């Protein structure tokens, strides 16, 4: 037994002192760029004196709050996101995947230690003397063999440690999948809420337009009765009214579908629609927007951190494949007794033991291990390219959103001016038509222009809210500050 202990200690020393073959992982260098566009962007957007038309300032390197959606100052939005974080199945699935990956790491860590098992074998035999040339001899006896078996494979070249390193990187990947699921969920809720608010605004504007056009139709009919308008004028106004009414059902359909989307994000079936409703008037457009440097972005974006973890795992797999090409060491020991019955198991002179050590090296496998190593190297090179692609797309995402925010503000200015001009033009056309200074077709064109301008103004306002949320998502969403769902929660057993 002392010899077995000594061999085990030697094996542990070899495992702990041996080097781990294969490359050591180093994080890719951060981008050195200081911006996302060839030319410096303006530090704030354009502004116009209308609802949702205030300027937004861009603050370089400003930190992002974990609950960034609270910057919209909407209590219904806050409640719905809280409900979604507790009930959405996609987030639950991501957390379960993280727990699975963490348990796989712990399972693989067990390979660094000896394995011990206990066995007990009991036999009852009838021996015939005919086997030995004595047919008259018969004997019945019992045999009991309890034993303790210990086996150990020293990790001399670090193959097991590289496998653990790979699994730890995969667990890190799953951790950032949780962060990505969290960010995607909260962003989708905000965007869907803004979409609902936009649709409600468009529906309200359309209903107002229908009301005004109905009054116009009644006026034209009165003028027709008095001889001041033609039958063609009445029919044109009727056609315009029906065309406007026809735009209402598609908006109502989109609103119903958006409500279903919000209900699903909150983890509910469609029949259990969420109670929160949204309109643009109850939302506040964030006055300040953060702009992180590209070097910060690779720390903040969950998709980049997940791609880095995959790169780490692929690097460790090269070490695993390299270690498999080298000699494999094993140590085993057995301690037990052999007795003629249970009562004699611990009698003197019944003990047996054995100690064995082994080494094995593959001499010929038709290049199997070599090609597996080459495959691991190729997989690492593939992951390097995928990481670079992820970083490029992330920077593009931020650049696109910054451009969109400036464009949204300029569009808001133009649409507000267009709506005011169209409203003034329609008011003038109505007075001129009542005085007989213009024909009805001119008034009808003024109505159509104002109708489109009002709907476009609502859409322009909603775009500013949606792209503001898109910027927070593109910059990582501040997951490193969040307090409502933590990585520690993901390790709790269900």
N, C-alpha and C positions, 0 to 999 in steps of 0.2 A: 504493500500500500504506500510505503514511503517512496518507493521508486516511481510509482504512478504519479504521486504528488509532485515529485521532482521534475518528471517529464512534462507534466502540465504547466509547471512554473516556467520551464524553458520555452514551451510553446507560446505562453503569454508574452514572455520577453521578446521572442522573435516577432510576434504580431505587432507589439507596441513599438519596437525599435526599427522594424522594416520600413523601407520607403514605399510610397504609393506611386506606382508607375503611371505614366500618362501625363498629359499637360495639366498644370495648375490653372484654374480659371481666373481670368482677370476681366473686370468689367470693361466694356467698350468705352472709348473716350467720348466725352460729351461734345455736341456740336459747338463750334466756336462762334457761330453767327450771333449777332446782337439784335436781330429783328426777323421779320417774316416777309418783308416786301423789299424790292430793289430800292425804292425811295422811302424816306421817312413818312409815316402816316401822320395826319393831323392829330393833335393831342385831345381833341374833342370833336363831336359830331355837330352837324348843322342843327339849328333850332327854329321853331315856329311857334307862335302864340296860339296853340290849340291843344286840346286834350291829348296827352301822350307825345307832345311835340318838343319837350325840353331837351336840351343838349346833354349828352353823356360824355364824361371825361374818362380817358384811358390812363390808368395809373401803373407805370412799369413796376414790375417785381412786387406788386401788392399781393399779400397773402389772401387765400380764399377761405371763407368760413366753411366749416363742415356742413352746416345747414344753409347753404347759399340761397335756397328758394325763399327763405324768410325775407330776403331783400325786396321781394315783390309785395310785401306787407298785405298778404291775403290770408286771413284766418281759415277760410274754407280750404284753400290750397294746403296750408300747414296740416290741417286735420286729415285731409285725404292722403297726403304723403305718409303721415304717421300710421294710418290704417294700412296702407299698402306695404310698408316695411314690416309689418307684423303678420300679414296674411298672404303676400304674394308667393306662389309656389316656386317660381324661378329662383328667387333668393334663397328659399329653403333648400332647393336642390343644389345650389352652389355651395352652401354651407355644409351639406351632407358630403359632397364631393371633397371638400377640404378635410373633413374629419377622416374620410377614407384614406386620403393621401397621407395624413399624419400617422394613422395606425399602420400603414404600410412601411413607413420609416421605422417605427418602433419594432415592427416584426423583423425587418432586415437587420436591425442592430443586434438582435439576438444571435446572429451568425458570428459575432465576435467572441462569443463565450462558448465554453464546452456544453455539450448536450449529455444529460444523464437520464437513464431510464432503468426501471426495476422490472425484472421478469421472474416468474415462478412457474416451473414446469413440474408436474407430478405424473408419474407413470406407475402402472401395475402390469407386470409381465408374468407369463407362464413359460418357463424355459424347458424345452424337451431335450433329454440326453441323447436322442438319436442324432442330433447335430454333431455330437462329439463321439459317436460310435457306441453309446451306452443307452440303448432303447429303454431300459428299465428305470432310468433316472428322470425324475420330474421335480421341478422346483418352481415355486411361485414367490415373487419378491416385489417390493415397492422401491421406487427411486424418486426422491424429491430433490430438485435442483433450483434453489433461489440464487439470483445473481444481480449485481449492480454493474451496469455497463456505462462507461464514459467514453465519449468520442469527441475529438477536437480537430479542427482544420485550421492551423495557424495562418493568419493573413500576412504572410511574409512579404508579398509584393503589393499589398494594398488593394487587391481586387474587390474584396468585400467593402472596404472603406470607400472606394470609388462608387460602388453600387449604392451605398448609403448616401453618399454625396449626391448621386443622381436622383434618388428618391426624395431627398430633402429639397432639391431644386424643383422637382415636380410638385411637392407640397407647397412650395413658394408660388409656383405657377397657379395652383388652385386657390391660394390665398388671394392673388390678384384677380382671379376669375370672380371671386366673391365681391371684390371692390368694383370690378367692371359691371357685375350684375346689379349692384347697389346703385352705381352711377347711372346706368341705363334705365333702371326703374324710375328713379327720381326725375331724371330728365324727361322720360316719356310722359310721366304724370303732368309735369309742368307744361310741356308742349301741347298735350291733349287738352289741358285746362284752357290754355290760350286759344287753341282752335275752337273750343266750345264758346268762349267769350266772343271770338270773332264771328262765329256763325250766328250767335244770338244778336250781335250788333247788326249784321247784314239782314237778318230776318226782321228786326225792328225797323231798320231803314226801309226795307222793301214794303213793309206794312204801312209805313207813313206815306211812301210814294203811292201805294194803291189807294190810300185814303184821299190824297191830293188829286190823283187822276180820276177818281170817282166824282169828286166835286167838279173837276173840269168837264167831265162828261155831262153832268147835270146842267152846267152852265151852257155848254154847246147845244144841248137839246132845247134849252129855253130860247137861245138865240135862233135856233132853227124854227121853233114855233112862231117867233116874232118876225121871221124872215131875214134875220141878220146872219145866218149861217146856212150852209148847204148840207144836203144829205151826206155828201162825201166827207164833210168835216166830222159829222157824227160817227160815221163808220170808221174813220181813221182813229178817232179817240177811243172808240170801242176796241179796235184792234190793239192799240197801244196798251190799254188797260188789261186786256186778256194776256198780252205778251208778258206784262209785269207779273200778273198773277201766276203765270206758268213758271216763273223763276222761283217761286216760293217752295213748292214741293221738293225740288232737289236740295235746297238749303235745309229743309226740315229732315230730309233723309240723312244728310251728312251729320246733322246735329244728333239724331238718334244713334247713328253709328259711333259717333264720338263718345256719347254717353255710355254705350256698350263697352267701348275701349277703356274708359275710365273705371267702369265697374269690374272689368276683367283684371286690370292692373291692381285694383284693390283686393283681388283674390276672391271675388264674388261671382256667382252665376248671373246671367242677364236679368232673371226675374227679380233679383235683389239689388236693384239699382241704387247706387250711392246717393246720399241725400244732398251732398254739396253741389251747388250750381255756381257758374262763373260768368262774369261780364267784365269788359275792359275798364269800366268806370271804377270798379272796386279794386283794381290792381295798380300798383305803383311801379313805374319804370325805374330800374336802378340808376342812380345818378353817376356812380363811379363803377368802372369796370376794370378788373385786373388784366394785366398783360405780362405773362411770365416769359423769361428768356428761354430760348431753346435748350440751354443747359439745365434750366429748372424743369422744363417740360418732361425730360426723360426720367426725372424723379417723380413727377406728379401723375403722369398718365398710366392708368392700370394696364392698358394694352402693351405699352412699352416695357413696363416692369415684368409682365407675364412673358413677353418675348425674350427678355433678358434671362428669366428663370429657365426657359426652354433651352437657351444657348448654354447655360451652365450645365443642365442635365446632359446635353449632347457632348459637352467637353468631358464630363465624368465618364460617359460610356466609352470613350476612347481608352481611358485607363482600365476599364473593365475588360475590354477586348484585348488589351496588351497583357494584362495579368493572366488571362486564360491561355496565352501562348507559353507561359513560363511554368516551371515545375510546381506541382501541387503537393503540399505536405499534409500528412494525417497522423494523428496520435490517437490510440485507443487503449483502454484498460478495462479489465473485467475482474470483479471480486465476488466470490460466491462460495457455496458449500454444496457437496453432493452427499446425501444421506439416504439411508434405507427407509426412512419414515419421517413424519413431521416432528416426532418427539426427539429425533436424533440430529436435527438440522444444525445444532450448535455444539454437537459433541466434539471432543478433541480429534484432530487429524482428519476432519471432513472438509476443511477449507481448500479452495482452489483459487488461483489468480493468474492473470496474464497481462502483459504489457507489450504493445506493438507500436512501431513507428513505420511510416511509409512515405515514399516519395515517388511521384509518377510524372513522366514527361512524355508528351506526344511526340513520336518520331515521324509518323506519316499519317496525314489525314486528307491527302489530295488538295491541300491548300485551303481547307475549310476555315481554320482559325485566322489565317492570313487575310482571306477575303472578308471575313467578318470585321476585322480591324479596319480594313480599307473602307468597308461600308460605313463603319462608325465615323471615320474621318470625313467621308462624303456627306453623311448626315449632319455633321458639325458645320461643314461649309454651307450646306443648304440653310441651316438655322441662322448662320451669320448673315446670309443674304436676306432672309426673312426678317431678321431684326432690323437691318438697314431699311428695308421697305416699310416696316412699321413706323420707324422714326420719320421717314420722309412723308408718309401719309399723315402722320400726326401733325407735323409742321404745316402741311398743306391744309389740313382741317382748320387749324388756327388762322392761317392766312385768309382762307376763304371766308371764315366767320367775321374777321376784322373788316374785310372788304364789304361784306354784306351789311354790317352795322353802319358803315359810312353811307353806303348806297341807300339803306332803309331811311336814314335821316334825311337825305336829299330828296328821296321820293316822297317822304312825308311833307316836306316843305312844298314841293311841287303840287302834290295832291290837295293840300289845304288851300293853296292859292287857286287851284283849278276849281275846287268846290265852291269857294267864295265867289269866284268870277261866274261860275255856272248858275249859282243861286241868284246873283244880281241880274244876270242876263235873262233868266226865266222870269223874274219879277217884272223887268222892263217889258219883256215880250207879252206878258199877260196884259199889262196896261195898254200897250200899243194895239193888241188884238181887240180889246174892248172898245177902243176908239176907232177901230177899223183901219189902222195905219199899216198893218201887216196881214198877210193871209194866214190861214190856220196851219199850213205846213211849216212855216217859220216857227210858230209857237210849239209845234210838236217836236221839232228838232231841238229846241231849247229844253223841253222836258226830258228828252232822251239824254242830252248832254249832262244835265244836272243829276239825273238818276244814276248814270254810270260814275260820275264824279263822287257822289256820296258813298256808293258801295266801295269804290276804290280807296276812299279815305279810311274807311273802317279796316280794309285789308292791309293798308300801309301801316296803320297803327298796330295791328296784330303782329305784323312782320317784325317790328322793333322788339316786342316782348319775346317772340319766339327765338330770334337770333341772339338776344341777350342771354337767354337760357342756353342756347347752343354754345356760346363762348365759355360759360362756366363748365359745361360738359367737356368741351375741347381742351380745357386747361386742367382737367382731372377732377374737378368737383370738390376739392378740399377734403377728400376722404381721410387724410392724415389728422384732421381735427375733429372728426365726427365723434359724438358721444352716445348716439342712440343705438347704433349697431356696431359692435366692435369685433375685432378678430377673436378676442377671448370668448365671445358668445358662440363663435363657430366651433369651438372645441368642447362645448358642453354636450353631454350625452342627451339624446332626446328622451 
